[in-house]
Amino acid sequence: MATGDSGPKTFRRGLQILEALWAAGDEGLRITDIAALTGIQRTTVYRFLSVLVEQGYALPAADDRVFVFNYAHFVGNPNTAYSVDRLKPVVARISAQTGDSCFLVRREGADSLCVHREVGSYPLQVLAVTIGHTQPLGVGAAGLALLANLPGDDIRQILVANKNILPKFGGMTCQQMEKLIESTLERGWSAVGNAAVPGVLGVGVPILHRSGHAIFAISVSSVMDRMPLKRQRSIVELIKKELASVV
């Protein structure tokens, strides 16, 4: 009987730990806190957290003794500012003020996933990227902002995973992507043209959790003629200003 119960029992423990992190919100929990709340031994909590971090469901905070739930995988938790529902109005305001399409994106393995989109008022809009659209991480402005702010090992693994598909996006290569990543880190924001959508340029800003992890990114895209460098910078400042109001 014990053997038959081991799988469900293990699953229940994992869910208990996830629920505790979810309820804690942005403050996160220490291993000792999780153990006290769930009644699970600290050594077991540590083993579960290792798997949850590896799979992207939890994040180690700046203080590596504290762990937080990765809300980029889910929506609508009132305990955190880092949720799709809290960020949707930000995306709407940015699109309304720029007149251009604005996108909210998160990481999905080696890809970027569009979780929300607003269409602007300018006659020519970027409509190729819709909610639920995935593409290799880095070929779009939001995806590049996310990719550049990942740990070095993660970046290398993603580039290896996407090596064969990148050329389908404007002839992109891993070497070119590495240069884009370097430029993004130097500027603090990303810019990509003629990659995900020909004739279009986008700028992206990462949304960093207080732990330092990039969990979402916001981008604005429009036709190339509408995106000179001066306007790119003004859009980036607008995105940062709007984000500052909620995160």
Disulfide bonds with the S-S distance in Angstrom:
none
